[in-house]
Amino acid sequence: MTAMEHPENSAEYKGLTVNSGVAQPSIVNPYLKRGRYRHRQMSAGDYVEGILKGDVTILGRAVTLVESTNPAHQAVAQEVIEKCLPHAGRSIRVGISGVPGAGKSTSIDVFGIHVLQEYGGKLAVLAIDPSSERSKGSILGDKTRMEKLAVHPDSFIRPSPSAGSLGGVARKTRETIILCEAAGFDKIFVETVGVGQSETACHSMVDFFLLIQLAGTGDELQGIKRGIMEMADGIVINKCDGNNVDKCQLAATQFRNALHLFPAPESGWTPQVLTYSGFYNLGVKEIWDMVYRYMDFVKGNGYFEHRRNEQSKYWMYETINEQLRNSFFQNEQIVSRLAEAEAMVLSGRQTSFVAAKQLLDEYFASLR
């Protein structure tokens, strides 16, 4: 530094000195390119090629593409899904649900390791994480509870935000299942948020719906009131260990009694109630023996194909509903009128139903 750069060093300021600064060291990695790292732009063909090879990195990027709301991304994603569709459908899809705290994530870790060791193959876990209504964010931390599966070479864990989609199940989970099956994953676990109608949406995309319960959540009457039990193909009671064994056995008896009051399932299968301990890995084998017995049963009587056909039809209608909703709210004329209609309703000058009908009439008129 010169005296001109630092006036304090001039002769008139006796006793004041500004020392030269320390030389700036070089960056830790001299080969690091500054600026944001960007992925190479991939075509639909690149995605499909990587997925069919079982490349989990490309599979993860394809899932992100499917979940994107960007129209350009959606166009590529739909092309990828269509090309992967002929290679999908050859897996066992298991939906796993239960109240928060029932031990879903811990159980999935134990279940996953068991099926990989006993039956081989590859496992994909699609964990749906609830999104905050305030911040719109999700923790996406279920992977931390799946310590063994997270490091297993034959597993793929994908946490996804529910993002306010129907019933808490991620809007694109069904498409993600297709991509995972095309990548060679022959076992798919879908974990739901465990609240509201997430079970209904999950039930419409899996082959076996497993409901995890806890002891002490109510008697037979309480069980009957829970419509979710009608959808369950199997009910398992977790934390059956230590001093809790007797309570779990009593709860299992109560759930079996409640199931007798339900109409017979369309599949002809009688749902079973089992107890286990995910933490201590007790009773896990019996649960998966039940799942595979169910698969043999429904494949034998033709219900397996019937259920998958019904699911495909269900998701066709769901997609139509979603596309119509998006088209309505993205219509320029509707966007310009929404605030006005909202003000009319809030001021009491118009009812909600009349305002909605007028907006819909204007929307359909704009399409002509």
ZIJOZI-V953270 format. One record per backbone hydrogen bond with DSSP energy under -1.0 kcal/mol. CO is the residue of the C=O (numbers start at 1). NH is the residue of the N-H. Records with the same first field share a line. If there is no record, write none. Layout:
BEGIN
CO: NH + NH
END
This chain:
BEGIN
2: 6
6: 9
7: 10
10: 13
13: 16
29: 32
43: 47
44: 48
45: 49
46: 50
47: 51
48: 52
49: 53
50: 55
51: 54
55: 59
56: 60
57: 61
58: 62
59: 63
60: 64
61: 65
62: 66
63: 67
70: 74
71: 75
72: 76
73: 77
74: 78
75: 79
76: 80
77: 81
78: 82
79: 83
80: 84
81: 85
84: 87
85: 88
92: 188
93: 207 + 208
94: 190
95: 210
96: 192
97: 212
99: 102
103: 107
104: 108
105: 109
106: 110
107: 111
108: 112
109: 113
110: 114
111: 115
112: 116
113: 117
114: 118
115: 119
122: 187
123: 156
124: 189
125: 158
126: 191
127: 160
129: 162
132: 136
137: 132
141: 144
142: 145
143: 146
146: 150
149: 152
152: 155
154: 123
156: 125
158: 127
160: 129
162: 165
165: 168
166: 169
170: 173
172: 176
173: 177
174: 178
175: 179
176: 180
177: 181
178: 182
179: 183
180: 185
181: 184
186: 92
187: 124
188: 94
189: 126
190: 96
191: 128
195: 198
197: 201
198: 202
199: 203
200: 204
202: 205
208: 95
209: 233 + 234
210: 97
211: 236
213: 238
219: 223
220: 224
221: 225
225: 227
226: 229
227: 230
228: 231
234: 211
235: 274
236: 213
237: 276
239: 241
241: 244
242: 245
244: 248
245: 249
246: 250
247: 251
248: 252
249: 253
250: 254
251: 255
252: 256
253: 257
254: 258
255: 259
256: 260
258: 261
259: 262
265: 268
272: 235
274: 237
276: 240
277: 282
282: 277
283: 287
284: 288
285: 289
286: 290
287: 291
288: 292
289: 293
290: 294
291: 295
292: 296
293: 297
294: 298
295: 299
296: 300
297: 301
298: 304
302: 306
303: 307
304: 308
305: 309
306: 310
307: 311
308: 312
309: 313
310: 314
311: 315
312: 316
313: 317
314: 318
315: 319
316: 320
317: 321
318: 322
319: 323
320: 324
321: 325
322: 326
323: 327
324: 328
325: 329
326: 330
331: 335
332: 336
334: 338
337: 341
338: 342
339: 343
340: 344
341: 345
342: 346
343: 347
344: 349 + 350
345: 348
351: 355
352: 356
353: 357
354: 358
355: 359
356: 360
357: 361
358: 362
359: 363
360: 364
361: 365
362: 366
END
